[in-house]
Amino acid sequence: MRPDVRGAVRPDVHGEVRPDVRGDVHSDVRSDVRRDRGRHGRDLRRVADGARLAARGLVYVVVGGTALLVIATVASVLGPMFAWDLWGRYGPAVAAWWTVFTAVVVQGVPFLMLGTLVSAAIGAFVPEQVFRRLLPRNQALAVPVAGAAGVVLPGCECASVPVADSLMRRGVAPAAALAFLLSAPAINPVVLVATSIAFPDSPEMVVGRLVASLATAVVMGWLWVRFGSDKWLPPRGRRPAAQTPTSPGDRWGEFRGGVQHDFLHAGGFLVVGSAAAATFNIVVPGSMLAAFTESPWLSVLLLAVLAVLLCVCSEADEFVAASLTGFSPTARLAFMVVGPMVDLKLIALQSGTFGRAFAIRFSAATWVVAVASSVLVGWWLL
Amino acid sequence: MRRNVQAGLLVLCGAAVLRISLFSEVYLRYVKASLRPYLILSGGLLITLGLLGAVAAWTASRKPQETKHEHEHEHEHEHESTNHGHGHDHTSGPRVGWLLAIPAAALLLFPPPALGSYSAEREEAARIAQRVGTFDALPAGDPVDLTLNQFTSRAVYDSGGSMTGRAVRLTGFVTRDPDGTWYATRLQISCCAADSRPIKVAIRDAPAPPPGTWVTITGTWHPKGTPGTDEAWPPTLDATTVKRVPQPESPYENW
């Protein structure tokens, strides 16, 4: 370093002192100055500048360093206290959120697996003609048939979205596939048995749930036939390879690829929905609801909104409904009818599968129809 | 998302599910016990699918390798060439699938704890709905081990008084009311932790341990009120001994 530095500051070489070496070259500069008197004043000023800069730098370092040290010390003492205070206040809530989030994802995985296996199997192994032959040509007739066929898929709502998607790709009319999508999680035997266990004294609750859910699904299917537009759905044949499996080997490959794609896709949206569900689960304590139970109309709407926010699995929501003892039976029925058809988790899954434009319109319409049908059925049966 | 990454994610999810269901009892913190076989099955399927997917991605990447090579040779100086080369390897994998890595990694590295007194204190205790009637005689044992649910339904709905004079043993964690009453509490789930509801048995004749402690209490039923009426709530136990215990493997009761 030294020789370079000396060369750099020698006035007969460059005639200038580099500002970046000012501190180090102090003594050398002085001897050079003695040799060349004519530049003496300028050089001296430069040296003084350098010294001043060095001193200023030293001051900055000392003052700034001290300040930093103080800040660091204060932060390291107060920071943990503050963090500890935050943790004391919100820590249990965060931990509970994390647990509920994980729980919703974990319990969704087997059902998602079932749903993606069934949907991939439909996509890879079932020829299109099968559904054309099974379902009536007339869409208005196909809707109730498909709605009633929801009985055969014993799962919760996570399973039905990929299945409905693959039904559409196999050429089933969207109206029929949507009726199936809505009815499957609500009227399958597992759910109905669970409902009868949750309401041991009121079998009419089971009947009410079956009737109201099926009615909602069928009405939504018919509404789609009348008003729906295929423009709201993503273009058919997104995965052209899925349409024409050729050899048996290709079909297995297609099946595997379908499961892989659908699971990751729906799983990602399950994670989004679970985060939303966990958030509302922690933010809205059940006991807060007691305040709203006075008006029967308000309580129906409240539970219908709650069903959307809480995203309880359709195999568990009857127990939650049964525990909401302050509410009228109709309100609880609305909770069980809306829950499997519209909730945050489902909206996330549907917008992933069918697009956001579809999910928002469809969920909003379904919510209205589901509330109306549970009020009618509740007034008639309960 | 590239194919082998998709396969890796599937294996990661499968490993996480198996880690909590097959290799430990951790799954009981999140879901009911009866879901275990389905979890193990799904975990195994996910790993199998992931491995098959990796094999498929590997064979698929070998085939277009030669064409890709030529491509890159032709457009050596063009930036597109790298994109182009990748284009053969990946199908349009769903990017949202990455989110699955969050819960999967969490389950593998630091599985979240079971819900406890925080959740229990926020909710009203669940009141099991049931018909009043007679119950079968309690099983043999002195004391006889009961779940809070069994104790509650017998305490509130049993017109035959089957628990009269029997020593029973209950396990739960401690919660307290502002008025000083303390309870042995468990969370009940019907499907997963998201639908948990606390169930509480009031404990008399013993000083309250700190809230959140798990305890096993031996004592006798304290009858009150007519079965099935509001006066019968909450179910109450006269404690003879209160012993601290570690949190059980299965922290919840079933509805």
Boltz contact constraints between the chains, C-beta under 6 A:
constraints:
  - contact:
      token1: [A, 92]
      token2: [B, 118]
      max_distance: 6.0
  - contact:
      token1: [A, 96]
      token2: [B, 115]
      max_distance: 6.0
  - contact:
      token1: [A, 96]
      token2: [B, 118]
      max_distance: 6.0
  - contact:
      token1: [A, 96]
      token2: [B, 119]
      max_distance: 6.0
  - contact:
      token1: [A, 98]
      token2: [B, 112]
      max_distance: 6.0
  - contact:
      token1: [A, 99]
      token2: [B, 112]
      max_distance: 6.0
  - contact:
      token1: [A, 99]
      token2: [B, 115]
      max_distance: 6.0
  - contact:
      token1: [A, 99]
      token2: [B, 193]
      max_distance: 6.0
  - contact:
      token1: [A, 100]
      token2: [B, 193]
      max_distance: 6.0
  - contact:
      token1: [A, 100]
      token2: [B, 194]
      max_distance: 6.0
  - contact:
      token1: [A, 102]
      token2: [B, 30]
      max_distance: 6.0
  - contact:
      token1: [A, 102]
      token2: [B, 103]
      max_distance: 6.0
  - contact:
      token1: [A, 102]
      token2: [B, 112]
      max_distance: 6.0
  - contact:
      token1: [A, 103]
      token2: [B, 30]
      max_distance: 6.0
  - contact:
      token1: [A, 103]
      token2: [B, 192]
      max_distance: 6.0
  - contact:
      token1: [A, 103]
      token2: [B, 193]
      max_distance: 6.0
  - contact:
      token1: [A, 103]
      token2: [B, 194]
      max_distance: 6.0
  - contact:
      token1: [A, 104]
      token2: [B, 194]
      max_distance: 6.0
  - contact:
      token1: [A, 105]
      token2: [B, 103]
      max_distance: 6.0
  - contact:
      token1: [A, 106]
      token2: [B, 30]
      max_distance: 6.0
  - contact:
      token1: [A, 106]
      token2: [B, 31]
      max_distance: 6.0
  - contact:
      token1: [A, 107]
      token2: [B, 31]
      max_distance: 6.0
  - contact:
      token1: [A, 107]
      token2: [B, 191]
      max_distance: 6.0
  - contact:
      token1: [A, 107]
      token2: [B, 192]
      max_distance: 6.0
  - contact:
      token1: [A, 109]
      token2: [B, 17]
      max_distance: 6.0
  - contact:
      token1: [A, 109]
      token2: [B, 42]
      max_distance: 6.0
  - contact:
      token1: [A, 110]
      token2: [B, 38]
      max_distance: 6.0
  - contact:
      token1: [A, 110]
      token2: [B, 42]
      max_distance: 6.0
  - contact:
      token1: [A, 113]
      token2: [B, 42]
      max_distance: 6.0
  - contact:
      token1: [A, 256]
      token2: [B, 52]
      max_distance: 6.0
  - contact:
      token1: [A, 259]
      token2: [B, 49]
      max_distance: 6.0
  - contact:
      token1: [A, 260]
      token2: [B, 6]
      max_distance: 6.0
  - contact:
      token1: [A, 260]
      token2: [B, 49]
      max_distance: 6.0
  - contact:
      token1: [A, 260]
      token2: [B, 53]
      max_distance: 6.0
  - contact:
      token1: [A, 264]
      token2: [B, 6]
      max_distance: 6.0
  - contact:
      token1: [A, 264]
      token2: [B, 94]
      max_distance: 6.0
  - contact:
      token1: [A, 264]
      token2: [B, 97]
      max_distance: 6.0
  - contact:
      token1: [A, 265]
      token2: [B, 94]
      max_distance: 6.0
  - contact:
      token1: [A, 267]
      token2: [B, 100]
      max_distance: 6.0
  - contact:
      token1: [A, 268]
      token2: [B, 96]
      max_distance: 6.0
  - contact:
      token1: [A, 268]
      token2: [B, 97]
      max_distance: 6.0
  - contact:
      token1: [A, 268]
      token2: [B, 99]
      max_distance: 6.0
  - contact:
      token1: [A, 268]
      token2: [B, 100]
      max_distance: 6.0
  - contact:
      token1: [A, 271]
      token2: [B, 99]
      max_distance: 6.0
  - contact:
      token1: [A, 271]
      token2: [B, 100]
      max_distance: 6.0
  - contact:
      token1: [A, 281]
      token2: [B, 194]
      max_distance: 6.0
  - contact:
      token1: [A, 285]
      token2: [B, 122]
      max_distance: 6.0
  - contact:
      token1: [A, 286]
      token2: [B, 123]
      max_distance: 6.0
  - contact:
      token1: [A, 287]
      token2: [B, 123]
      max_distance: 6.0
  - contact:
      token1: [A, 287]
      token2: [B, 124]
      max_distance: 6.0
  - contact:
      token1: [A, 312]
      token2: [B, 195]
      max_distance: 6.0
  - contact:
      token1: [A, 313]
      token2: [B, 191]
      max_distance: 6.0
  - contact:
      token1: [A, 315]
      token2: [B, 191]
      max_distance: 6.0
  - contact:
      token1: [A, 316]
      token2: [B, 190]
      max_distance: 6.0
  - contact:
      token1: [A, 316]
      token2: [B, 191]
      max_distance: 6.0
  - contact:
      token1: [A, 316]
      token2: [B, 195]
      max_distance: 6.0
  - contact:
      token1: [A, 319]
      token2: [B, 190]
      max_distance: 6.0
  - contact:
      token1: [A, 319]
      token2: [B, 255]
      max_distance: 6.0
  - contact:
      token1: [A, 320]
      token2: [B, 195]
      max_distance: 6.0
  - contact:
      token1: [A, 323]
      token2: [B, 126]
      max_distance: 6.0
  - contact:
      token1: [A, 323]
      token2: [B, 197]
      max_distance: 6.0
